[in-house]
Amino acid sequence: MLTWSTSGFVSRLQPNVDTRQKQMTAWCSLVLLYCRLNKQYTMTVMEAQESPLFNNRKLQQPGKLPMESIQVVLEELRKKGNLEWLDKNKSSFLIMWRRPEEWGKLIYQWVSKNGLTNSVFTLYELSNGDDTQNEEFHGLEESMLLRALQALQQEHRAEIITLDDGRGVKFF
């Protein structure tokens, strides 16, 4: 389990500008790593606050980052392009520990490596099929998968198509 281990890290954001910037960099890295290790793509702010990410119950004095500080960390991730709010109230978000273009590149490398260009896949086969089980994109949430495929479509490496039982993709 990935957690922070000092109460000073979590109890508050530092007022000193230099220290705070280092702290924000550390928090952003921690959030992205936590979500990557847990294959977490969407979360509510309340879920985040209660998760081990912002709430370490293992400390001698349990630490919980205040909600306003969590919002600051999430906003920093948004500015860096790693987070998108899913609603106007900013209560749920999409966390992008890999950007859609990066996912698209991984998927296309797998397609090329396995000689699967000119093949058609359903979205389910691509993200949950037996053939992709050992790939990092296995289990990728559909909204992120679609963004990755749209990036490949813009590069003329894939086309998102409509199939009888849903959506699919053809690779070129």
N, C-alpha and C positions, 0 to 999 in steps of 0.2 A: 504494500500500500504506500502510495506516495503522499507524504504530508510534510509540513514544515515542523520544525522541532523547537523553536524558541518562541516564547510568548511575545517578545518585543516585535517579532516579525508580523504578528497578526493583530495585536491589540489596537494599533492605530497607524495611520499613515503619518510619516514623519513631516514636520513643518519645514525643516531645512531643505532648500531646493535641490541641492546636489544629492543629499541622502534620499530624498523622496524619489528622485528620478531613478536612482539605483534600485530602490525598493519597488517602484512601478515596473521596471524591467524584470526584476525577479518574479513579481506577481504574475506578469503576463506570461513569462516562460513557464511558471508553475501551472497556470490555468491551461495553457495549450498542451503541456505534457500530460497533465491529469486527464484531459479529455481524450487525448490520443490513446493513452494506455487503457482507458475505459471505453473506447470507441463511442464516445458521447458526441452527438452532433447538435442536439437541441436540449434546452434546459429552461426552466423558469428561474427567475431571480430567487424566489423562495426556496426552490430545490437547491440552488447553488449555495445559499446561505446555510442551509442545514447539512450540506454535504461535507465530507472530510476536507474538501478543498478549502473552505473558509471557516470551518468549525472543527478544531482539533481538541477532541475530548481526552486525548492521551497525555496532555501536559499536566504537570502537577497542579497548576492553576489553569483549567481549561480555557482556551482562547477562542474567541469568536470575533471575526472582523465585523465591525458595525455595517449596517446596511448602506449608509451613505458612502463608506469607503469601498464597499463592493461595487456600487454604482460607478465610482471613479475608475476602478480597475477595468470594469466592463466597457466603459466609455473609451478608455485608453486602447483596449483591444479593437474597438470599432474604428478608432482613428487609424490604427495600423492595418485595417482591412481584414482582421481576423474574426470579426463579429458583425452580425446584422440583427437588428431588432425585428422581431416577427409581428409586433403589434405596436399601436400608437402609444400605449401606456408604458412601454418598455418593461413589460413584465416577463416576456419570454424572448429567447434569442437563439440564433443559429451560430454555433461556434465553428470556425473554420481553421482547424489546426493544419490543414492543407487547403490551399485555394483550389477552386474548380479546375483551373488550368493544370495544376500539379496532379490532381486526380486523373484528369484526361490523359496526361502524359503517361502515367503509370498504367492506365487501362490500355492505351494504344501500344505501349511496349509489350504488354502481355499478348495482345492480339498479334503483333508482328512476330514476336518470339515463337509463337505457336502456329504460325502460318495460317492465321484465321482471317486475313483480309478477304473481302468479298463474302464474308459470312454474315448471317443475320442472327441476332440474339434477342430474346425478350429481356426486359429490364431485370426481371427476376433471375433469369439464367445468369446474367452478367454479375449481379451482386450477391446471389445466394446459391448459385449452381455448384455442383460437385467439382467442375473443372476449375473454378476460381477459389476453392476452399483454402489454398495456401497463399493466396494473394492478399496484399494489404488492403485492397479495395473490397474484399469479400465482406458482406454485411453493410456496405455503404448505404446510408439512408437514401431513399428514392429522390428526395428533393436535391441532395448534393450530387447524386449520380446524374440526374438530368442536367444540372449545371455543368458538370464535367463533360457530358456528351454534347451539350450546346457549344462548349468551347472547341471541341473536336470538329463539330459541324462547321463552325466559322473558319476553321483551318482546312476544310474540305477533306477531312480524314474520316468522317462519319456522317450518317444521315439518320435522324430520328424519324421513325416511321410508325404508322398506326397499324396494328395487327388486329385480328378478330377478337383476341382475348386481352387486348391492352396495347401498350406501346412496346416498341422494339427499336433496335438500332442495326444499321448496316455499316460495316467498316470498309474503307477503301484503301 
